[in-house]
Amino acid sequence: MSVGLKVLAAVVAAVFVASFVGGRVGGGWFWDFGNALGFLALAGILFQMIPSARGAATRAHERLGYWVLGVAAAHAFWFLLGDGAVRVYLQPGAPVAMWLGLGALVGLAILTALARMPDRMRVHRRFRTFRAVHRWLGFAVVAAAGLHVALSGFYLSRWVQDGLLALVVAACCLGRRHWARLGTPPVAGGAGYVAVGLVAAGGFLLLRNLGR
């Protein structure tokens, strides 16, 4: 297993484990699967925030971004297509947490689209400018997605869970010096992301719906 895949698995595990600190109560197979997709998307976003080198790592980072966006979109549309009552969360007066989730999805789509090569050269002539804009927009997406999870209160209902999630966010977004000690940038592909996600989502579903 590559270093990047190990780091990805650790981030995914940390996000999912944080959801269990408050207990194993779930919302049923349908809702738990949809939210497992959401946790997997959040973990993918956080992994993408870990600094990576230019070159081949950049291409891998870009390709993984499409997978993360796809999982985030699947999380949103899973509920919209499977439960008509969810549409109320897209109306005026909907909870702030839901608007934050929608904002995170839109921001992630913009982040992914503006990072496409060679299209991004039409927007940003200088790599330094692109890197700064890309990273700050990434911070905004992380903030919106993290608050969406924390404020919804579906699985993170205790302050200790919010604290654990905040630690994972800080480690991924602010631990540049720590990640530099790995020597090689933590890079993972779409296949690895899907494989780790299937294991995490499967465990999430089974633990919340069997043997309670």
Order of alpha helices (4+ residues) and beta strands (2+ residues): alpha-alpha-alpha-alpha-alpha-alpha-alpha-alpha-alpha
